[in-house]
Amino acid sequence: MPNNLFYSLGYNIFRFRRFIIVAWIIVILLCLPCLPKLMLPFTSGGFENFNSESALALTQIQKKIGYQKHRVLLLFSKKSRSTSDDQFQYDVTQALKGLKDLDEKHEVLVGSIQHNKSILAILAFKNTRDFKTQNLEDIKSYVTPSERIRVKFGGEDVFLNSINKQTQKDLYRADIVAAPVTVVTLLLVFGSVAAAIMPLFVGASCAVIMLGILHWIAYHTSLSIFTINIAMLLGLCLSLDYALFIISRFREELDEKQSPQDAIATTIATAGKAVFFSGLAVFASLSALLLFPINILVSVGIGGLCAVMLAVIGALTLLPAILSCINSGINFGTIFKTNMKESYFWREIANKVVKMPYLFIFLGLVVLVICSLQVRGIKLGIYDYHILPSKSEGRDFFNVFTKEYDESELSPILVVIHSNSKILNEKNIERAYHLMTKIKKRDSVNSVSGYLNWIPKGKLEAYKMIYTGDRDRLPESVKQLLVTSTSKYDAILYVQSKYSSESEKTQQLIRELREMSVSGLSIMVTGGPANNLDVFTGIYQKMPYAVAMILSMTFLVLMILLKSLFLPFKAILMNILSLLATYGTLVFIFQKGDFHHLLNFDPQGFLDISMLVIIFCALFGFSMDYEVFLLTRIHEYYLRTGDNEQSIVFGMEHSAKIITSAAWIVIVLCSSFLVADVLIVKAFGFGVAIAILIDAFIIRIFLVPAIMTLTRKINWYLPRFLK
């Protein structure tokens, strides 16, 4: 072992322990100033395919026309029905007057009265502008409603801002719930105050640096607002897991009366090696997220890679450096003695599993099959504003809007037309008019609006005469329409579907629009529904490659570590069963909405496809943690004795307690995200918690040992040419 690379690493960490600790402190201090303004650069929802037609079309119209990407919706309503319509319109006009003082180039589009009680106004900014909290508050200060009317602000930017603020609140609330339970669990595991505090300190150190790195990255590229929550969850779970394995092994080595330097070196050579390969498997799994052209998946991939990298580095440098300094001080504040090396309870369970493997395989598979049954009814979609509870502040605008307007008006389909000649010459007006007529004839189309549809029963000749004449004499509202929907060579038609943006009929309509052709015009389709379709397409196209990458990398890492062909295959199979059971539980709870009142969310009748991809990649990596730590202990004893059954008993006796304790902490951390108001964060936390519960307490404790009992020498078979 002294010639082992990891043993040498541990030996050198002991030598340079003070230097390592000082280096970590310096980096932490450099990252601390980022925390107060952490969420400032995170402005994207992330549900977009940046290689798609919808993204390219949006970029084109934003560059050529503007006024489409950043819009603030202002919904005015009467406080009393006794207010006349004329008075109401006057009050709205007066309330909007202050917006003329905004520095950015903009247009204010005011709609007509709906149901005698509401008016929708749109504040559209010409150029790309990222809305942050102070921007929104500035805009609100320019709007001065009278005492007779009220106003609510909405739109994508306002909604994302609400999510951003809610994300910070959710992180705080989750910490309040998780921290005390985690501390108590660590005390029960280690029995001493010093050993219990150490994983929390290392986890917090890694978290601060990770947040600083992500804050810097977000200023240089677009990262989703959901990145922080998910990266924090992954980072803390991995850091605590790895710290538990390192500390428990270090205490074992101290009990063997080794010198502190030898204890550290042996710990890194055994538990440290397992941490490294486990981290490698997690890193490979999360790297697959970078294959997708979807912002939220790339963002979470970047956040997750930062999290696992720092968790591994922290476990292999900072933690052993601190242990090198305190040595037996790890037992300071001992409340009760714990035996990390042997466990009568787990030895008895291991003996029963080894003696009755068929029974435990049957019982384990029954549980997994029952949990997986609901997968048959899974429906996929993309979460919208319903990710916030109906009574939350972020939903106020939408709750009022959907009572007065058609919800599909929030996200129309945008048909972008381009010509090499002027878009408002006679030929192009005729071409665009015929295109609009063709679109209106589609069964799924509710309405088409734009620069060729504002005259009641307007004919083609009327639009030709108006647009080829003196446009300076046009009404102000028509000038606004032209400014916000046309440029010299480009124009936009707004198409509203009769069906929801997630429906198959709307998706088919988008495909039909993209297949349309008009001589002299090029056509592209964008808007919310088109973007959702492109997100689905992007995920479906890349998913086979991501799955192949995860399976092959996982197999390779485990084969190198365990020197076996069968065990990596078995681990992948177990992970797939675990994922199916997790998805089935998510369908039952979040898609069908069982217990939604208890968990405070509105079921949408489907699961977000991006969330399921993230869970797939994350859990394939997470599950490797417990697989690696269990099998490395079994393999360690098997190399000494060659006895399959006794190796399984030894491995479970020496690792089951720490695996289940680590799993319990992860479950607590993930379950704490159930207090979050943002549905995708809540569902992700619940999904990981259920997956770890199934993985640690059913698969690793019962199924894996039972299967290995039956397969015997096959477990460690490796062809000679691979050795």
N, C-alpha and C positions, 0 to 999 in steps of 0.2 A: 504493500500500500504506500510506503514512503515514496515510491517512484511514480505514483499516480499523479496525474496533472492536477486534479482537484485537491489532493492532499497537499501538493506544493502551493496551490493557491491559498489554502487555509493557513499554511505555515507562514507565508509572506504577509497575509492579512494580520496575523498576530504581531509580526515585526513592525509593520507600518500602521498599527491601529490608531495612533493619535493623529497621524497625517490624514488618514481616511475620514475620521470624525470631523476634523477641521474643514476638510474639503466639502463635506456634506453641509456643514453649518453655513459656509460661505454661499453655496448654491441656494440654500433655503432662504437666506437673507436677501439674495438678489431677486428671488421670486415673490417675496412677501408684498412688495408694493403693488403687484398686479391684482391682489385679491379684492380690494375695495371696488375696483372698476372691472371686475372679472367678466361680466356678461355684456359689456359694452360692444365688443366687435362681433358678437354672435347675433346675426340679423336674419338668417335664412331659415325657413321652415324645413327645407331640405327635400321636399317631395317633388323633385323635378329630375328629368332625364336630360343632362346637359349636352348629350350628343343627338338629341331627337329633333324632329321637324318643328315641334312646338317651341322648343328652346331657341332654335335658329330663327324662326319666324318672329318670336317675341323680341329677340335681339335686333332684328332688322327693322321692325316697326318702331322700336324704342329709339333707334339711331336715326331713322328717316322722318318719323312723325312725332314720337314721344307721347306723353300723356296716358300711357297704358299701364306701365309697370307699377307706379306708385300713386295710389288714389286713396283719399280719405273720404269715407261716406258719412254724411251728416243727415240723420233722420230726425226731422222736426215733427212734433205732434202738439195738438192743443191740450192744454190742461183742463179746459172746460168746453163742452159742446156749445155753450152759449156764444163763444167767440165766432164771429162771422168769417166766411171764407176770405172776403176782401181784407179784413183786419189781419187774418192769419197770414196771408200772402205778404202783406205789408211788413208784418213783424219778422218774417223770415228774411225778406230782402234787407231790412235794417240790421238784422243779426249778422248777415254775411258781409256787410259793407267793410268791416275791419280787415277782411282778408286781402283787400287791395294793397295793404301795406306790407304784405309778405315780400321778402327779397327775391325768392325763387320765382322763375317764370311759371305761371299757372293759369288755369281756367277754372271757373266755377260754373258747373252745369246744374241748373235747377229744374226739377221735374214738376209735374202738375199735382194737384191735390188728389189723394187717394181716400175714398170712403169718407170724405168731408172732414178728415181729422189728421192727415199726415202728408208731409212733403219730403221727398228725398233729394238732397243736393250732393253733388260730387265735386270734390276739390282735387283736380288732376294736375300733377306736376309734370312739366315737359321733360325734364332731364332725370336721369337715374339719381335717386336720392335714398339713402338708407335711413330709415326712421329710427331714432333712438328716443329714450324717454323724454329728454329735454326738448327735442324737436316737436313731439306730440303736445307737450304742455304749452309750448310757444304757440302752436296752431290753435289750441283751445282758448288761449287768452285773447286771440283776435276775434273769436266768435262771441257775440254779446246778446243772448236771447232775452227778450222781455219777460216780465212776470207772467204773461199769458201763455207762453210756450215753453216746451222743454226740448232739449236736443241730446241725442246719443251719437257717439262716434263709433264708426266701424270700418270695415275693409281689411284687407290682408295685412297691411303694415301695423294697423292698430291691434289686430288680433295677435300677431306675432309679438308685439310689445307686451301684451297681456300675458302671453305664454312665458315670455322672458322673465317678467316679474314674478309670475307664479312659480316658475322653476326655482328661483332663489328661495322663495318661501318653503317650497316642498323639500329642498335640501336641508334647510334648517329644521323643519318639523321631523324629517326622517332621522336626523342626527339625535334629536331629543329623545326619540323612541328607542333607537338602536343602541346608543352609547351605554346606558346603565345595564341593559341586558347583556351586552357584549362583555362588559367589565366583570359582571357576576359569573358569566360562563368561563371566562379566562381564570378567575380565582378558583372556581371549582375544578378546572383542569389541572392547574399548576400548584395550587395550594399556597402560593406566596404572592405578595404584593408586587415585588420587583418583576417576577416572571410574567405576571398578568399585565403590567403596564408596558412592558417592552414591545409586544406586537402592536399596541395602539400607537406608541411613539414612532415606530418604524413606518406604520401605515400612514400616519399623519404627515410624516416627513416626505414620503413618496407622493402623497396627495398634493401637498403644497407645490412641489416641483412640477408635477404633472399639470396642475392648473396654470402655472406660469408659462409652461411650454405651449399649452393649447391656446392661452390668451395671445401669445406672440404669433402663433400660426394663424389664428383667426383674423389677425390684422393683415395678413398677406394672402389669404385665400378664404373663400366662403365656407364657413362651417355652420352646420345646423345648430339651432338653439337647444336641441335635445342631446348634443354631444356631451356636455358637462355632466348631466345626471347619470347617463349610462356609463361614461368613462370612470366617474367617481365610484359607482357601484362595483364595476369590474376591478378597479385598482384596489379598493379597500378589501374586497373579498380575497383577491389573490395575495395581497400583502399579509393579511392575517393568517391565511392558510400556510403560506411559506414560513412565516415566523413561528407558527406552532410546530411545524416539522423540524425546523432548525433548533429551536430551544429545547424541545423534548429530547432530541438526540444528544444535544450538548450536555444536558443534565444526566443522561444515561452514561455518557463517557466520563463525566466527573465522578459518578458513583463507582465507576470501575477503577478509581484512584489514579487516573491518568494525570499528567501534568497539564496545566491550562493550555499550553501551546499544542501538545499532542491531542488534547480533547477538541480543540478548534479544528486542527488539521483533519482528524478523523471524522468530525461532524461534516465538514465541507466535502470530504471524499465520499461520504455515504449519502446523508440527507441533502447536502448541497448539490451533489451530482443529480439526484432525483429532482430537485427544484429546477435545475438548469434544463433538464430534458422535458420536464412538465411545462416549463415556460416556453420552451421551443415548440411544443405541440400546440399550446394556446396561441402563440405568435403566428404559427402557420395557419391555424383556423381563422383567426381574425384578419389575416392578410387577404383572405379570399374576398372580404368585403370591398377591397380596392379594385376588384375586377369589374364591379358594377358601375355603370355611368349614372348612378343615382346619388344626389348630393348627401342625403341623410345616411346612406350606407357607407359612402367614402368617409364622411365626417366621423361616424361612429368607429369605422375601421382605424382612422388616424388616432382617435382618442383611445381606443382599446389597445392599439400597439404601444402607445406611450405608457399606458397603465401597466401592461404586462412587462414591458422592458424595465420600467422603474421598480416594479415589484420584485423582479428577479435580481436586479442590481442591488437593491436594498437588502434583500435576503442574503446575498453572497458577499456583500462588502460592509455596509453600515452595521447590520445586526451582529455579525461575527466580530467586528471591530469593537463594538460596545461590550460584547460578551468577553472579549479578550481583556478588556480593562477591569471589568467587575468580577470575573471568574466565579468563585463560589458565592459572590454577592447576589447572584441570580436567585438565591434562596432567601434573600432578605425579606423580612416581614412574613415569615412562614406562619400560616394560620393552621394548617394541618398537613401531615405527611402524605405525599402521593407517590405511588409506585409506577413510574413511567415505563419500567422495563417489563413487568409482568402483570397480568390481570387474570384472576381466577374466573371472573364473569365471562370474559371474551374467550378464554381457553375452553370453557365448558360449551359455549355456543359453537365454537369452531369444531370441537369433537363431535357434537351432534350433527352438524352439517356434513362432516366427513363420513359419518356412519350412515346417514340417511340422505344421500345426495338427490335421489329421485324425488323424494317428498318435497324438498326445498326448491328444486327446480320447478316442480308442478305448482307449488303455492306462489312462487315468484312470478311465473308466467301468467297465472290466473289474475293476479293484481294488475300486471301490465296490460293484459288484454282488456280487462274491464275499463281501465283508464283510457285505453286507445279507441274504444268503440265509437266515441263521439266524432272521431276524425272523419268518418264517412260523410258527415253533414257539414264539413267545413266550407265556409264561403269567404272569399278574399275580396278586399277592397282597400281604399285609402282613407284614413281618418280625416275628418274635416273639423268644423268648429264644435262638433259634438264631443270632442275630446275633453272639454271642460264641463263640469256639472251644470245643470240647467239653472241653478240658483246662484251661480258664481258671477262675479263682476264682469269677467271677460265675455260672458254670454248675454249681457243685457241688450246690446244692440240687436243681436240675432233673434232673441226672443220677441222683441217688438217688431222687427222687420218681417218675420215670417207670418205675422198676423195680418199684415197689410199688403204684402207683396208675394209674388211667386218666388220661392227659394232659388229657382234656377236663374233668376235675374242677377244673382250675385256672381255667377260665373258663366257667362255666355260663351258660345263657341265663336272664335274670331277667324273669319276668312280673310286672309291677307292677299290682295291682288297687286301685281307689279307689271308695269309696262315699260318698254324702252322709249316710248313717246309719252307726251303729257297725259296724265291720267284723266284730266277733265276736257280732253278734246272730244269731238263728236263721236269718232269711231270707238274710243275707249268707254265713253258713257254708254253707248249702245251695247258694247260687249259686256260691261259690268251689269247693265240692266237685265240683259238676257240671262246672265249667270244667276242674278238674284231671283229671277222668275223660276229658273230651274230648281233652285234651292227651295223656294216656297212650295213647290209641288211635292216635295218629299213628305211622306206620311208622318214622319217623326218630328217635323218642324212645326213649332208653335208660332214663331214670328221671325221676321228678318227686319232689322233696322239699320240705319246708317244714312249716308249722304244721298241715297237714291230712294228713300222711303219716308220722307217727312211731309210731303204734300198729300192730303187726303185724296185717295183715288188718283194720285198723280200719274200721268202718262209719260212715256219716254220722251216725246217731243217737248214737253214742258221742262224737263230737266236739261235737255240739250239747250233750249233757249235761255234758261236761267244761267247755266254754268259757262256758256260761251259768250254771254253778254257782260255787262259791267257788274262785277261781283261786289264792288264797293257799295252798291245800292241795296244789297241783300239785308234782311233783318239781322240783328245782332245774334240771335239764337242760331241762325243758319251759318253765320260766319264762325261761330264757336264750333259748330258741328264740323265744318270743313277743316278748321285748324286742328281739331283733336282726332280726326279720322282720315285725313288725306295729306299727302305731300305732293311734290311735283310729279313723281312717277309711281306713287303707292297710294293705296286706299284700304279701308277696313270695312267689312260687313259684319254685323253682329247677329248671330243666329242663336235662337233660343229653342231648345228641345222641349218636347212635351213631357219628357221623362227625366228622371234623376240622372246626374252625371255619371253614376256608377252602373246604370242599367245597360244591358246588352244592346238595346235599341239605340241608345245614345251613342254607344261605341261604334255600332254599325253605321250610324249616320255620319260620324267623323270619317270612317273609312270611305264612305261614298263621296263625301265632300273632297277628300284627297284624290279620288280617282277622276273627278270632274276636270274637263279641259275646255278652254275657250281660246280660239285662235287669237294670237296677239297679246294674251295675258298669261302670266305664270301665277299659280295658286298655291298658297301654303295655309295650313290650318293650325291655330294655336288656341289659347284660352284654357281655363281650368279643366273642363272635360277632356280636351285633347291631351293636355299634360298628363292627366291621370292614365289615359290609355297608353301613352308613351312610357310612363313609369312601369306599368305592367309589362309592356313589350320588352323594355330594357332588362327587367329582372328575369323574365322567361328565357331570353336569349342567353344570358350569362350564367344562369343557375347551374346548368350541367357542368360548365367549366369550373365553377366554384366548388361544387360537390366533388368533382374528380380531384381537384387540388387538395381539398381537405382530407379526403380519404387516403390519397396517395402519400401525402406528407405525414399524416398520423401513423399510417402503417410503417413508413420508413423510420420515423423517429423511434417508435416502440420496438421495431425489429433491431435497430442498432443498440438500444438500451438493454433490452431483455434477451437478445440473441435467440430469438424464436420466430417462427413463421406463424404458428397457430395463435399465440396470445394476442398479437396485433389484430388478426382477423376477428377473434372473439371479442376484443375490446370495441371494435367498430360496430359489430352486430349488437352488442349491448347498448351502445350509444344510440343506435337507431331505434331500438325498442324504448329507450328512455325518452327520446324526442317524440315518438308517436304518443306515448302516454301523456307527455307534457302538453302537446297540441290538443289532445282530446280533452284534457282538463280545461284548457283555455277556451275551447269551443263551448263547453258546458257553462263556464262562469261568465266569460266576456262576450261571446257571440250570442248565446241564447239569453243571457242576462239574468241567470239565476243568482240570487243574492246581491243584485245590483243596488238595491236600497241600502243594504248593510255596508257595501263597499263604496257607496256614494259615486256612482257613475251612470250615464245613460247608455244602455246597450244600443249598438248601431246595426246589429244583425249580421255582422261580418267581422273578420279579424284583419288588421292592417298587414298587408303583405310585406312591407319593409320590416315591421317588428318581428315577423316570423323568420325572415332571413337572418336578422341580427341574432335572434335566439338560437337558430340553427348553428351559426358560426361560433357564437360565444359558448354554448353548452358543449359543443364537440371538444372545445379546448378545456373548459372547466372540468368535464368528466375525466379527462386525462389525469388531473391532479390526483384523484383518489385511486385511479387505476395504477398509476406509476408508483405511488407511495406504498400501496398494498403489495404489488408484484415485486418491487425491489427488495422488500423485506423477505418475501417468500423465496425469491431467487438467491438472496444472500445466504439463507440457511440451506437451500438445496445444493449450492456449490460446495458446502462443507460436508453434507451428509449423503446426498443423493436420494434421500427418502422423500417421496412426493407428499404423502399425507401429513407427515410430521412437519414438513416445510410449510404447508398450508396452515396448520395449527399454530406454528411459531409466528408466521407472518401476521395472522389475525390477532394473536395475543399481543404482539408488539406494536401493531399499527391501528387496530380497530378503534381503540379508545380515542386516539388522536384524530383519526379520520372522521369519526362521528362528531367529535367536539368541534373540529374545523367546519364540518358540514352544518352543525347547529348554528354556529356563528354566522355563516353565510346565509342560512335561512332567515335568521333574525334580521340581518342587514337588508336582505332583499324584501322581506315582509314589511320592513319599516317604510318602504316606498308605497305601500298600500294607502298611507295617509296622504299621498300626493293627490292633487286635484287634476293633474294632466293625465288623461287616460292611457296614452302610450307608455308613459313612465310607470304608471300603476300596473299595467298589464305585463310589462317587461319584468318588473320586480317580482310579481307573482309567478310568472312563468319560470324564472330562474330558481325561485324558492322551491316550487313543486319539482322541478327537474333535479335539483340537488337532493331533495328529500327522497325521491325515488332512486336516484343514483347511489347515494351513500348508504341508505338504510335497507334497500332491497337488493340492488344489483351487486354492489361491492361486498356486502356482508353475507349474502346468501347465495345468489346465482353464480357469481364468479368462483368462490371456493367449491361449490357443488359441482360445477362443470369441470373445473380443474382436477377434482377428485376422480372423475370418470375418465378423463382424457390422459391422465398419467404421463408417460414419457413423451407423448405427442406435444405436451406443453412446451418442452424445451428443445424440440427438434429444429435444427438449422442445417441445411445442406453444407457439406464441407467447403464447397467453393465460395460460399458466402462468409464463412468464418474467417 
